[in-house]
C-alpha cells in the first residue's frame, strides 16, 4: 500500500475521531438539558404545595438573593423568545416542558445511533491502520 493511501486513511480516522468528540459533547449537553428540565418539573410540582404569603428567596444575580413574600398564582409566565412572555397554567407548562424533554431524548437517541456508527467505522479503520503498520515493520 502506498504512503499516500495510508495518509488518507489516517486523515479519515482523524476526521471520524473529531466527529465522535463533537457528538460526545452534544450528548453531554443533551443530558444537561434533560436534567435541567427534570429540575424545572420538580420545581413546578413543589410550587403547587407552597402557600400564599410564604417568604421566599428571589435571585437577583448569581449568588445574590433578596427575601420576598409569595403571592400564589395558578399560572406562570414563560419567555417564548424575542422578549415575548405568555401566561400558562402550571399543568400546561409541565406538558410543554415534558414535550421538550421528549424531543431532546429523541434527538439524543438519534445522536447515539450516529455515534455508534462512527465508532464502528473508526474502530475498523484503526484496526486496518494497525495491520498496515505491523506489516511494514
N, CA, C and O atoms as CSV, one atom per row, in Angstrom:
chain,resi,resn,atom,element,x,y,z
A,1,UNK,N,N,0.856,-1.177,0.000
A,1,UNK,CA,C,0.000,0.000,0.000
A,1,UNK,C,C,0.898,1.235,0.000
A,1,UNK,O,O,1.909,1.285,0.701
A,2,UNK,N,N,0.517,2.213,-0.786
A,2,UNK,CA,C,1.320,3.419,-0.913
A,2,UNK,C,C,1.172,4.311,0.322
A,2,UNK,O,O,0.175,4.261,1.043
A,3,UNK,N,N,2.185,5.111,0.529
A,3,UNK,CA,C,2.206,6.027,1.669
A,3,UNK,C,C,1.040,7.020,1.609
A,3,UNK,O,O,0.472,7.382,2.639
A,4,UNK,N,N,0.691,7.454,0.398
A,4,UNK,CA,C,-0.406,8.409,0.228
A,4,UNK,C,C,-1.738,7.803,0.685
A,4,UNK,O,O,-2.545,8.484,1.317
A,5,UNK,N,N,-1.963,6.533,0.367
A,5,UNK,CA,C,-3.191,5.859,0.790
A,5,UNK,C,C,-3.247,5.747,2.310
A,5,UNK,O,O,-4.301,5.931,2.919
A,6,UNK,N,N,-2.112,5.446,2.907
A,6,UNK,CA,C,-2.046,5.343,4.364
A,6,UNK,C,C,-2.374,6.698,4.998
A,6,UNK,O,O,-3.122,6.772,5.973
A,7,UNK,N,N,-1.814,7.757,4.439
A,7,UNK,CA,C,-2.079,9.099,4.964
A,7,UNK,C,C,-3.553,9.463,4.830
A,7,UNK,O,O,-4.123,10.083,5.727
A,8,UNK,N,N,-4.170,9.083,3.721
A,8,UNK,CA,C,-5.594,9.364,3.526
A,8,UNK,C,C,-6.440,8.630,4.566
A,8,UNK,O,O,-7.388,9.190,5.117
A,9,UNK,N,N,-6.085,7.374,4.824
A,9,UNK,CA,C,-6.821,6.604,5.832
A,9,UNK,C,C,-6.643,7.221,7.217
A,9,UNK,O,O,-7.586,7.294,8.005
A,10,UNK,N,N,-5.432,7.657,7.497
A,10,UNK,CA,C,-5.170,8.274,8.792
A,10,UNK,C,C,-5.952,9.585,8.933
A,10,UNK,O,O,-6.505,9.868,9.997
A,11,UNK,N,N,-5.998,10.386,7.859
A,11,UNK,CA,C,-6.759,11.632,7.896
A,11,UNK,C,C,-8.255,11.344,8.080
A,11,UNK,O,O,-8.949,12.056,8.805
A,12,UNK,N,N,-8.730,10.306,7.421
A,12,UNK,CA,C,-10.130,9.913,7.568
A,12,UNK,C,C,-10.408,9.507,9.022
A,12,UNK,O,O,-11.455,9.834,9.581
A,13,UNK,N,N,-9.458,8.796,9.613
A,13,UNK,CA,C,-9.593,8.389,11.013
A,13,UNK,C,C,-9.646,9.628,11.925
A,13,UNK,O,O,-10.445,9.680,12.860
A,14,UNK,N,N,-8.802,10.609,11.649
A,14,UNK,CA,C,-8.784,11.824,12.455
A,14,UNK,C,C,-10.113,12.582,12.351
A,14,UNK,O,O,-10.612,13.106,13.347
A,15,UNK,N,N,-10.677,12.636,11.153
A,15,UNK,CA,C,-11.974,13.297,10.961
A,15,UNK,C,C,-13.057,12.554,11.744
A,15,UNK,O,O,-13.890,13.175,12.405
A,16,UNK,N,N,-13.041,11.229,11.665
A,16,UNK,CA,C,-14.014,10.436,12.424
A,16,UNK,C,C,-13.860,10.696,13.922
A,16,UNK,O,O,-14.850,10.868,14.633
A,17,UNK,N,N,-12.621,10.725,14.392
A,17,UNK,CA,C,-12.352,10.961,15.805
A,17,UNK,C,C,-12.890,12.330,16.233
A,17,UNK,O,O,-13.480,12.460,17.305
A,18,UNK,N,N,-12.690,13.333,15.406
A,18,UNK,CA,C,-13.187,14.683,15.704
A,18,UNK,C,C,-14.714,14.698,15.752
A,18,UNK,O,O,-15.305,15.318,16.636
A,19,UNK,N,N,-15.354,14.012,14.797
A,19,UNK,CA,C,-16.823,13.934,14.777
A,19,UNK,C,C,-17.350,13.222,16.022
A,19,UNK,O,O,-18.373,13.619,16.581
A,20,UNK,N,N,-16.663,12.186,16.449
A,20,UNK,CA,C,-17.057,11.445,17.656
A,20,UNK,C,C,-16.980,12.359,18.876
A,20,UNK,O,O,-17.884,12.364,19.711
A,21,UNK,N,N,-15.906,13.125,18.975
A,21,UNK,CA,C,-15.751,14.038,20.111
A,21,UNK,C,C,-16.855,15.099,20.113
A,21,UNK,O,O,-17.384,15.445,21.170
A,22,UNK,N,N,-17.199,15.612,18.936
A,22,UNK,CA,C,-18.278,16.601,18.850
A,22,UNK,C,C,-19.616,15.996,19.281
A,22,UNK,O,O,-20.393,16.628,19.998
A,23,UNK,N,N,-19.871,14.773,18.837
A,23,UNK,CA,C,-21.112,14.103,19.228
A,23,UNK,C,C,-21.142,13.850,20.731
A,23,UNK,O,O,-22.192,13.981,21.359
A,24,UNK,N,N,-20.001,13.489,21.311
A,24,UNK,CA,C,-19.940,13.277,22.756
A,24,UNK,C,C,-20.307,14.558,23.499
A,24,UNK,O,O,-21.041,14.515,24.487
A,25,UNK,N,N,-19.804,15.688,23.033
A,25,UNK,CA,C,-20.137,16.971,23.659
A,25,UNK,C,C,-21.627,17.268,23.519
A,25,UNK,O,O,-22.263,17.737,24.463
A,26,UNK,N,N,-22.180,16.993,22.343
A,26,UNK,CA,C,-23.603,17.237,22.125
A,26,UNK,C,C,-24.456,16.329,23.010
A,26,UNK,O,O,-25.489,16.756,23.525
A,27,UNK,N,N,-24.028,15.082,23.186
A,27,UNK,CA,C,-24.752,14.162,24.067
A,27,UNK,C,C,-24.700,14.644,25.511
A,27,UNK,O,O,-25.698,14.561,26.228
A,28,UNK,N,N,-23.553,15.145,25.942
A,28,UNK,CA,C,-23.436,15.690,27.295
A,28,UNK,C,C,-24.346,16.900,27.471
A,28,UNK,O,O,-24.989,17.052,28.510
A,29,UNK,N,N,-24.400,17.756,26.461
A,29,UNK,CA,C,-25.278,18.929,26.517
A,29,UNK,C,C,-26.737,18.491,26.605
A,29,UNK,O,O,-27.514,19.065,27.368
A,30,UNK,N,N,-27.106,17.485,25.834
A,30,UNK,CA,C,-28.485,16.962,25.883
A,30,UNK,C,C,-28.795,16.410,27.269
A,30,UNK,O,O,-29.887,16.633,27.792
A,31,UNK,N,N,-27.851,15.696,27.867
A,31,UNK,CA,C,-28.046,15.174,29.224
A,31,UNK,C,C,-28.259,16.315,30.217
A,31,UNK,O,O,-29.126,16.233,31.086
A,32,UNK,N,N,-27.475,17.369,30.086
A,32,UNK,CA,C,-27.614,18.519,30.980
A,32,UNK,C,C,-28.976,19.191,30.794
A,32,UNK,O,O,-29.598,19.624,31.764
A,33,UNK,N,N,-29.432,19.275,29.546
A,33,UNK,CA,C,-30.749,19.867,29.285
A,33,UNK,C,C,-31.855,19.022,29.901
A,33,UNK,O,O,-32.812,19.559,30.459
A,34,UNK,N,N,-31.730,17.721,29.802
A,34,UNK,CA,C,-32.740,16.824,30.381
A,34,UNK,C,C,-32.769,16.978,31.897
A,34,UNK,O,O,-33.844,17.013,32.495
A,35,UNK,N,N,-31.599,17.068,32.519
A,35,UNK,CA,C,-31.525,17.257,33.971
A,35,UNK,C,C,-32.173,18.582,34.367
A,35,UNK,O,O,-32.914,18.644,35.348
A,36,UNK,N,N,-31.894,19.642,33.606
A,36,UNK,CA,C,-32.486,20.955,33.897
A,36,UNK,C,C,-34.006,20.910,33.753
A,36,UNK,O,O,-34.724,21.499,34.561
A,37,UNK,N,N,-34.492,20.222,32.739
A,37,UNK,CA,C,-35.940,20.112,32.531
A,37,UNK,C,C,-36.581,19.351,33.683
A,37,UNK,O,O,-37.642,19.737,34.172
A,38,UNK,N,N,-35.940,18.273,34.117
A,38,UNK,CA,C,-36.494,17.500,35.228
A,38,UNK,C,C,-36.520,18.333,36.515
A,38,UNK,O,O,-37.453,18.223,37.311
A,39,UNK,N,N,-35.493,19.165,36.715
A,39,UNK,CA,C,-35.473,20.053,37.880
A,39,UNK,C,C,-36.610,21.068,37.795
A,39,UNK,O,O,-37.227,21.398,38.808
A,40,UNK,N,N,-36.886,21.558,36.600
A,40,UNK,CA,C,-37.974,22.516,36.407
A,40,UNK,C,C,-39.318,21.863,36.712
A,40,UNK,O,O,-40.173,22.467,37.360
A,41,UNK,N,N,-39.501,20.646,36.250
A,41,UNK,CA,C,-40.746,19.915,36.529
A,41,UNK,C,C,-40.909,19.716,38.032
A,41,UNK,O,O,-42.003,19.885,38.572
A,42,UNK,N,N,-39.824,19.358,38.701
A,42,UNK,CA,C,-39.871,19.181,40.152
A,42,UNK,C,C,-40.219,20.503,40.845
A,42,UNK,O,O,-41.003,20.523,41.794
A,43,UNK,N,N,-39.637,21.594,40.371
A,43,UNK,CA,C,-39.933,22.909,40.952
A,43,UNK,C,C,-41.411,23.264,40.772
A,43,UNK,O,O,-42.034,23.806,41.685
A,44,UNK,N,N,-41.969,22.964,39.607
A,44,UNK,CA,C,-43.391,23.243,39.372
A,44,UNK,C,C,-44.265,22.420,40.313
A,44,UNK,O,O,-45.266,22.914,40.831
A,45,UNK,N,N,-43.881,21.160,40.532
A,45,UNK,CA,C,-44.634,20.305,41.458
A,45,UNK,C,C,-44.552,20.854,42.887
A,45,UNK,O,O,-45.545,20.871,43.614
A,46,UNK,N,N,-43.363,21.298,43.274
A,46,UNK,CA,C,-43.180,21.853,44.616
A,46,UNK,C,C,-43.939,23.170,44.769
A,46,UNK,O,O,-44.462,23.473,45.841
A,47,UNK,N,N,-43.993,23.944,43.695
A,47,UNK,CA,C,-44.698,25.231,43.738
A,47,UNK,C,C,-46.176,25.033,44.086
A,47,UNK,O,O,-46.777,25.868,44.762
A,48,UNK,N,N,-46.746,23.940,43.628
A,48,UNK,CA,C,-48.161,23.663,43.910
A,48,UNK,C,C,-48.422,23.578,45.411
A,48,UNK,O,O,-49.515,23.914,45.868
A,49,UNK,N,N,-47.433,23.131,46.182
A,49,UNK,CA,C,-47.628,22.912,47.615
A,49,UNK,C,C,-47.325,24.156,48.453
A,49,UNK,O,O,-47.636,24.187,49.644
A,50,UNK,N,N,-46.725,25.176,47.848
A,50,UNK,CA,C,-46.364,26.394,48.581
A,50,UNK,C,C,-47.632,27.218,48.834
A,50,UNK,O,O,-48.493,27.348,47.964
A,51,UNK,N,N,-47.719,27.766,50.043
A,51,UNK,CA,C,-48.899,28.545,50.414
A,51,UNK,C,C,-48.696,30.020,50.085
A,51,UNK,O,O,-47.571,30.519,50.079
A,52,UNK,N,N,-49.783,30.694,49.817
A,52,UNK,CA,C,-49.770,32.139,49.570
A,52,UNK,C,C,-49.196,32.839,50.803
A,52,UNK,O,O,-49.544,32.489,51.931
A,53,UNK,N,N,-48.318,33.824,50.595
A,53,UNK,CA,C,-47.731,34.567,51.695
A,53,UNK,C,C,-46.444,33.969,52.243
A,53,UNK,O,O,-45.874,34.498,53.197
A,54,UNK,N,N,-45.979,32.871,51.651
A,54,UNK,CA,C,-44.741,32.245,52.090
A,54,UNK,C,C,-43.558,33.146,51.740
A,54,UNK,O,O,-43.498,33.721,50.653
A,55,UNK,N,N,-42.620,33.258,52.680
A,55,UNK,CA,C,-41.421,34.044,52.407
A,55,UNK,C,C,-40.450,33.181,51.599
A,55,UNK,O,O,-40.165,32.038,51.956
A,56,UNK,N,N,-39.949,33.757,50.500
A,56,UNK,CA,C,-39.030,33.026,49.616
A,56,UNK,C,C,-37.803,33.887,49.330
A,56,UNK,O,O,-37.795,35.090,49.592
A,57,UNK,N,N,-36.772,33.248,48.790
A,57,UNK,CA,C,-35.591,33.963,48.322
A,57,UNK,C,C,-35.696,34.118,46.813
A,57,UNK,O,O,-35.962,33.153,46.096
A,58,UNK,N,N,-35.486,35.331,46.341
A,58,UNK,CA,C,-35.556,35.618,44.913
A,58,UNK,C,C,-34.152,35.969,44.428
A,58,UNK,O,O,-33.521,36.881,44.963
A,59,UNK,N,N,-33.659,35.252,43.418
A,59,UNK,CA,C,-32.302,35.564,42.929
A,59,UNK,C,C,-32.279,36.879,42.150
A,59,UNK,O,O,-33.103,37.103,41.263
A,60,UNK,N,N,-31.332,37.732,42.493
A,60,UNK,CA,C,-31.132,38.974,41.750
A,60,UNK,C,C,-30.023,38.801,40.722
A,60,UNK,O,O,-30.050,39.400,39.647
A,61,UNK,N,N,-29.063,37.983,41.069
A,61,UNK,CA,C,-27.931,37.667,40.202
A,61,UNK,C,C,-27.298,36.397,40.752
A,61,UNK,O,O,-27.775,35.844,41.743
A,62,UNK,N,N,-26.252,35.940,40.131
A,62,UNK,CA,C,-25.588,34.720,40.561
A,62,UNK,C,C,-25.094,34.844,42.005
A,62,UNK,O,O,-24.138,35.571,42.278
A,63,UNK,N,N,-25.748,34.134,42.925
A,63,UNK,CA,C,-25.341,34.146,44.325
A,63,UNK,C,C,-25.870,35.322,45.131
A,63,UNK,O,O,-25.517,35.457,46.303
A,64,UNK,N,N,-26.703,36.180,44.548
A,64,UNK,CA,C,-27.263,37.332,45.253
A,64,UNK,C,C,-28.779,37.176,45.296
A,64,UNK,O,O,-29.433,37.028,44.264
A,65,UNK,N,N,-29.331,37.212,46.527
A,65,UNK,CA,C,-30.756,36.988,46.715
A,65,UNK,C,C,-31.368,38.106,47.548
A,65,UNK,O,O,-30.672,38.846,48.242
A,66,UNK,N,N,-32.681,38.206,47.458
A,66,UNK,CA,C,-33.444,39.071,48.352
A,66,UNK,C,C,-34.654,38.267,48.831
A,66,UNK,O,O,-35.105,37.337,48.163
A,67,UNK,N,N,-35.166,38.647,50.000
A,67,UNK,CA,C,-36.361,37.982,50.518
A,67,UNK,C,C,-37.591,38.637,49.906
A,67,UNK,O,O,-37.618,39.842,49.659
A,68,UNK,N,N,-38.611,37.812,49.668
A,68,UNK,CA,C,-39.873,38.317,49.123
A,68,UNK,C,C,-41.010,37.463,49.662
A,68,UNK,O,O,-40.801,36.331,50.099
A,69,UNK,N,N,-42.195,38.009,49.626
A,69,UNK,CA,C,-43.383,37.270,50.034
A,69,UNK,C,C,-44.118,36.835,48.774
A,69,UNK,O,O,-44.380,37.642,47.882
A,70,UNK,N,N,-44.442,35.563,48.715
A,70,UNK,CA,C,-45.043,34.987,47.516
A,70,UNK,C,C,-46.540,35.280,47.448
A,70,UNK,O,O,-47.279,35.057,48.407
A,71,UNK,N,N,-46.962,35.778,46.305
A,71,UNK,CA,C,-48.395,35.915,46.002
A,71,UNK,C,C,-48.719,34.745,45.085
A,71,UNK,O,O,-48.437,34.784,43.888
A,72,UNK,N,N,-49.308,33.713,45.651
A,72,UNK,CA,C,-49.527,32.456,44.943
A,72,UNK,C,C,-50.482,32.647,43.772
A,72,UNK,O,O,-51.562,33.219,43.923
A,73,UNK,N,N,-50.072,32.163,42.606
A,73,UNK,CA,C,-50.874,32.198,41.383
A,73,UNK,C,C,-51.045,30.769,40.868
A,73,UNK,O,O,-50.269,29.882,41.224
A,74,UNK,N,N,-52.040,30.552,40.048
A,74,UNK,CA,C,-52.256,29.240,39.445
A,74,UNK,C,C,-51.606,29.145,38.070
A,74,UNK,O,O,-51.782,28.157,37.357
A,75,UNK,N,N,-50.855,30.177,37.706
A,75,UNK,CA,C,-50.201,30.176,36.407
A,75,UNK,C,C,-48.781,30.718,36.562
A,75,UNK,O,O,-48.412,31.276,37.595
A,76,UNK,N,N,-48.003,30.534,35.504
A,76,UNK,CA,C,-46.629,31.047,35.466
A,76,UNK,C,C,-46.437,31.803,34.158
A,76,UNK,O,O,-47.213,31.658,33.214
A,77,UNK,N,N,-45.393,32.605,34.128
A,77,UNK,CA,C,-45.061,33.363,32.925
A,77,UNK,C,C,-43.884,32.681,32.242
A,77,UNK,O,O,-42.889,32.342,32.881
A,78,UNK,N,N,-44.013,32.488,30.935
A,78,UNK,CA,C,-42.993,31.771,30.169
A,78,UNK,C,C,-42.441,32.676,29.083
A,78,UNK,O,O,-43.193,33.274,28.313
A,79,UNK,N,N,-41.123,32.768,29.029
A,79,UNK,CA,C,-40.457,33.511,27.960
A,79,UNK,C,C,-40.424,32.591,26.740
A,79,UNK,O,O,-39.788,31.537,26.769
A,80,UNK,N,N,-41.104,32.988,25.683
A,80,UNK,CA,C,-41.160,32.174,24.469
A,80,UNK,C,C,-40.206,32.675,23.391
A,80,UNK,O,O,-40.219,32.180,22.264
A,81,UNK,N,N,-39.379,33.658,23.739
A,81,UNK,CA,C,-38.393,34.183,22.797
A,81,UNK,C,C,-38.746,35.570,22.314
A,81,UNK,O,O,-39.896,36.002,22.399
A,82,UNK,N,N,-37.747,36.259,21.807
A,82,UNK,CA,C,-37.907,37.624,21.291
A,82,UNK,C,C,-38.582,38.541,22.306
A,82,UNK,O,O,-39.390,39.396,21.945
A,83,UNK,N,N,-38.239,38.352,23.582
A,83,UNK,CA,C,-38.792,39.152,24.689
A,83,UNK,C,C,-40.314,39.070,24.780
A,83,UNK,O,O,-40.961,40.007,25.248
A,84,UNK,N,N,-40.882,37.958,24.337
A,84,UNK,CA,C,-42.328,37.730,24.427
A,84,UNK,C,C,-42.583,36.768,25.583
A,84,UNK,O,O,-41.992,35.690,25.654
A,85,UNK,N,N,-43.472,37.177,26.486
A,85,UNK,CA,C,-43.803,36.353,27.647
A,85,UNK,C,C,-45.287,36.021,27.591
A,85,UNK,O,O,-46.124,36.894,27.361
A,86,UNK,N,N,-45.605,34.733,27.807
A,86,UNK,CA,C,-47.005,34.309,27.817
A,86,UNK,C,C,-47.325,33.677,29.170
A,86,UNK,O,O,-46.452,33.129,29.843
A,87,UNK,N,N,-48.577,33.766,29.542
A,87,UNK,CA,C,-49.037,33.182,30.796
A,87,UNK,C,C,-49.655,31.814,30.505
A,87,UNK,O,O,-50.481,31.669,29.604
A,88,UNK,N,N,-49.239,30.819,31.283
A,88,UNK,CA,C,-49.764,29.464,31.108
A,88,UNK,C,C,-50.044,28.858,32.475
A,88,UNK,O,O,-49.416,29.220,33.470
A,89,UNK,N,N,-50.987,27.940,32.509
A,89,UNK,CA,C,-51.247,27.222,33.756
A,89,UNK,C,C,-50.045,26.325,34.063
A,89,UNK,O,O,-49.246,26.007,33.183
A,90,UNK,N,N,-49.940,25.934,35.312
A,90,UNK,CA,C,-48.828,25.072,35.710
A,90,UNK,C,C,-48.889,23.741,34.959
A,90,UNK,O,O,-47.861,23.226,34.518
A,91,UNK,N,N,-50.078,23.195,34.817
A,91,UNK,CA,C,-50.208,21.910,34.106
A,91,UNK,C,C,-49.833,22.042,32.636
A,91,UNK,O,O,-49.146,21.177,32.093
A,92,UNK,N,N,-50.280,23.120,31.984
A,92,UNK,CA,C,-49.914,23.335,30.580
A,92,UNK,C,C,-48.401,23.536,30.442
A,92,UNK,O,O,-47.788,23.087,29.475
A,93,UNK,N,N,-47.820,24.215,31.420
A,93,UNK,CA,C,-46.371,24.430,31.410
A,93,UNK,C,C,-45.643,23.106,31.542
A,93,UNK,O,O,-44.673,22.848,30.829
A,94,UNK,N,N,-46.115,22.260,32.463
A,94,UNK,CA,C,-45.494,20.936,32.627
A,94,UNK,C,C,-45.594,20.119,31.344
A,94,UNK,O,O,-44.637,19.444,30.965
A,95,UNK,N,N,-46.744,20.174,30.674
A,95,UNK,CA,C,-46.912,19.444,29.414
A,95,UNK,C,C,-45.933,19.953,28.364
A,95,UNK,O,O,-45.325,19.165,27.640
A,96,UNK,N,N,-45.785,21.265,28.286
A,96,UNK,CA,C,-44.855,21.870,27.334
A,96,UNK,C,C,-43.424,21.425,27.619
A,96,UNK,O,O,-42.680,21.070,26.705
A,97,UNK,N,N,-43.056,21.447,28.872
A,97,UNK,CA,C,-41.697,21.061,29.257
A,97,UNK,C,C,-41.471,19.563,29.023
A,97,UNK,O,O,-40.399,19.160,28.571
A,98,UNK,N,N,-42.466,18.753,29.327
A,98,UNK,CA,C,-42.366,17.302,29.069
A,98,UNK,C,C,-42.163,17.041,27.578
A,98,UNK,O,O,-41.385,16.170,27.191
A,99,UNK,N,N,-42.872,17.807,26.746
A,99,UNK,CA,C,-42.728,17.662,25.293
A,99,UNK,C,C,-41.298,18.004,24.870
A,99,UNK,O,O,-40.701,17.308,24.048
A,100,UNK,N,N,-40.760,19.077,25.438
A,100,UNK,CA,C,-39.373,19.454,25.141
A,100,UNK,C,C,-38.421,18.335,25.550
A,100,UNK,O,O,-37.480,18.008,24.826
A,101,UNK,N,N,-38.678,17.751,26.726
A,101,UNK,CA,C,-37.836,16.652,27.215
A,101,UNK,C,C,-37.880,15.465,26.251
A,101,UNK,O,O,-36.846,14.879,25.932
A,102,UNK,N,N,-39.068,15.121,25.795
A,102,UNK,CA,C,-39.209,14.000,24.867
A,102,UNK,C,C,-38.487,14.279,23.549
A,102,UNK,O,O,-37.878,13.380,22.969
A,103,UNK,N,N,-38.558,15.527,23.077
A,103,UNK,CA,C,-37.861,15.894,21.838
A,103,UNK,C,C,-36.348,15.768,22.009
A,103,UNK,O,O,-35.658,15.275,21.117
A,104,UNK,N,N,-35.841,16.210,23.145
A,104,UNK,CA,C,-34.397,16.103,23.409
A,104,UNK,C,C,-33.987,14.640,23.515
A,104,UNK,O,O,-32.936,14.252,23.005
A,105,UNK,N,N,-34.805,13.829,24.170
A,105,UNK,CA,C,-34.496,12.401,24.287
A,105,UNK,C,C,-34.466,11.758,22.902
A,105,UNK,O,O,-33.590,10.941,22.619
A,106,UNK,N,N,-35.412,12.117,22.040
A,106,UNK,CA,C,-35.455,11.583,20.681
A,106,UNK,C,C,-34.199,11.978,19.897
A,106,UNK,O,O,-33.591,11.150,19.219
A,107,UNK,N,N,-33.828,13.238,20.001
A,107,UNK,CA,C,-32.621,13.710,19.315
A,107,UNK,C,C,-31.392,12.996,19.871
A,107,UNK,O,O,-30.491,12.617,19.124
A,108,UNK,N,N,-31.369,12.819,21.188
A,108,UNK,CA,C,-30.236,12.137,21.836
A,108,UNK,C,C,-30.121,10.690,21.340
A,108,UNK,O,O,-29.016,10.197,21.112
A,109,UNK,N,N,-31.246,10.023,21.178
A,109,UNK,CA,C,-31.227,8.635,20.684
A,109,UNK,C,C,-30.654,8.573,19.267
A,109,UNK,O,O,-29.872,7.679,18.942
A,110,UNK,N,N,-31.055,9.539,18.424
A,110,UNK,CA,C,-30.524,9.585,17.057
A,110,UNK,C,C,-29.022,9.863,17.065
A,110,UNK,O,O,-28.269,9.277,16.288
A,111,UNK,N,N,-28.596,10.766,17.954
A,111,UNK,CA,C,-27.164,11.061,18.060
A,111,UNK,C,C,-26.393,9.830,18.533
A,111,UNK,O,O,-25.282,9.580,18.066
A,112,UNK,N,N,-26.965,9.070,19.445
A,112,UNK,CA,C,-26.311,7.855,19.956
A,112,UNK,C,C,-26.152,6.820,18.848
A,112,UNK,O,O,-25.113,6.166,18.748
A,113,UNK,N,N,-27.172,6.673,18.024
A,113,UNK,CA,C,-27.092,5.735,16.901
A,113,UNK,C,C,-25.987,6.176,15.946
A,113,UNK,O,O,-25.176,5.361,15.505
A,114,UNK,N,N,-25.961,7.467,15.631
A,114,UNK,CA,C,-24.930,8.014,14.751
A,114,UNK,C,C,-23.544,7.823,15.366
A,114,UNK,O,O,-22.589,7.490,14.665
A,115,UNK,N,N,-23.442,8.035,16.666
A,115,UNK,CA,C,-22.173,7.867,17.371
A,115,UNK,C,C,-21.687,6.425,17.260
A,115,UNK,O,O,-20.506,6.190,17.008
A,116,UNK,N,N,-22.578,5.468,17.443
A,116,UNK,CA,C,-22.195,4.060,17.349
A,116,UNK,C,C,-21.696,3.711,15.949
A,116,UNK,O,O,-20.744,2.946,15.795
A,117,UNK,N,N,-22.338,4.272,14.940
A,117,UNK,CA,C,-21.891,4.033,13.558
A,117,UNK,C,C,-20.487,4.601,13.347
A,117,UNK,O,O,-19.627,3.960,12.743
A,118,UNK,N,N,-20.274,5.815,13.858
A,118,UNK,CA,C,-18.944,6.433,13.724
A,118,UNK,C,C,-17.894,5.642,14.491
A,118,UNK,O,O,-16.768,5.481,14.019
A,119,UNK,N,N,-18.255,5.151,15.661
A,119,UNK,CA,C,-17.313,4.354,16.452
A,119,UNK,C,C,-16.938,3.059,15.737
A,119,UNK,O,O,-15.783,2.633,15.766
A,120,UNK,N,N,-17.923,2.441,15.097
A,120,UNK,CA,C,-17.643,1.217,14.336
A,120,UNK,C,C,-16.690,1.498,13.182
A,120,UNK,O,O,-15.739,0.750,12.956
A,121,UNK,N,N,-16.952,2.586,12.450
A,121,UNK,CA,C,-16.081,2.955,11.333
A,121,UNK,C,C,-14.671,3.266,11.830
A,121,UNK,O,O,-13.685,2.830,11.235
A,122,UNK,N,N,-14.583,4.018,12.917
A,122,UNK,CA,C,-13.277,4.389,13.465
A,122,UNK,C,C,-12.519,3.157,13.947
A,122,UNK,O,O,-11.309,3.048,13.747
A,123,UNK,N,N,-13.228,2.241,14.574
A,123,UNK,CA,C,-12.594,1.021,15.068
A,123,UNK,C,C,-12.057,0.180,13.912
A,123,UNK,O,O,-10.940,-0.334,13.979
A,124,UNK,N,N,-12.852,0.043,12.855
A,124,UNK,CA,C,-12.415,-0.731,11.686
A,124,UNK,C,C,-11.213,-0.069,11.026
A,124,UNK,O,O,-10.269,-0.746,10.620
A,125,UNK,N,N,-11.251,1.245,10.920
A,125,UNK,CA,C,-10.151,1.979,10.310
A,125,UNK,C,C,-8.889,1.893,11.176
A,125,UNK,O,O,-7.779,1.762,10.660
A,126,UNK,N,N,-9.072,1.969,12.473
A,126,UNK,CA,C,-7.937,1.855,13.397
A,126,UNK,C,C,-7.293,0.472,13.288
A,126,UNK,O,O,-6.068,0.346,13.288
A,127,UNK,N,N,-8.119,-0.549,13.195
A,127,UNK,CA,C,-7.612,-1.912,13.050
A,127,UNK,C,C,-6.846,-2.054,11.737
A,127,UNK,O,O,-5.769,-2.649,11.699
A,128,UNK,N,N,-7.401,-1.509,10.677
A,128,UNK,CA,C,-6.759,-1.560,9.362
A,128,UNK,C,C,-5.409,-0.841,9.387
A,128,UNK,O,O,-4.417,-1.355,8.870
A,129,UNK,N,N,-5.376,0.350,9.989
A,129,UNK,CA,C,-4.130,1.099,10.085
A,129,UNK,C,C,-3.090,0.352,10.933
A,129,UNK,O,O,-1.900,0.359,10.618
A,130,UNK,N,N,-3.546,-0.274,11.983
A,130,UNK,CA,C,-2.643,-1.043,12.840
A,130,UNK,C,C,-2.032,-2.217,12.075
A,130,UNK,O,O,-0.839,-2.497,12.197
A,131,UNK,N,N,-2.859,-2.895,11.293
A,131,UNK,CA,C,-2.349,-4.013,10.487
A,131,UNK,C,C,-1.340,-3.536,9.452
A,131,UNK,O,O,-0.327,-4.197,9.221
A,132,UNK,N,N,-1.607,-2.409,8.837
A,132,UNK,CA,C,-0.693,-1.834,7.834
A,132,UNK,C,C,0.651,-1.521,8.478
A,132,UNK,O,O,1.708,-1.828,7.929
A,133,UNK,N,N,0.586,-0.901,9.657
A,133,UNK,CA,C,1.813,-0.521,10.349
A,133,UNK,C,C,2.621,-1.759,10.741
A,133,UNK,O,O,3.848,-1.745,10.649
A,134,UNK,N,N,1.957,-2.822,11.175
A,134,UNK,CA,C,2.663,-4.050,11.555
A,134,UNK,C,C,3.263,-4.758,10.345
A,134,UNK,O,O,4.329,-5.368,10.436
A,135,UNK,N,N,2.574,-4.672,9.221
A,135,UNK,CA,C,3.091,-5.332,8.022
A,135,UNK,C,C,4.303,-4.610,7.454
A,135,UNK,O,O,5.089,-5.200,6.713
A,136,UNK,N,N,4.459,-3.327,7.799
A,136,UNK,CA,C,5.596,-2.567,7.300
A,136,UNK,C,C,6.826,-2.691,8.201
A,136,UNK,O,O,7.911,-2.229,7.849
A,137,UNK,N,N,6.651,-3.307,9.344
A,137,UNK,CA,C,7.783,-3.449,10.262
A,137,UNK,C,C,8.718,-4.547,9.827
A,137,UNK,O,O,9.724,-4.800,10.489
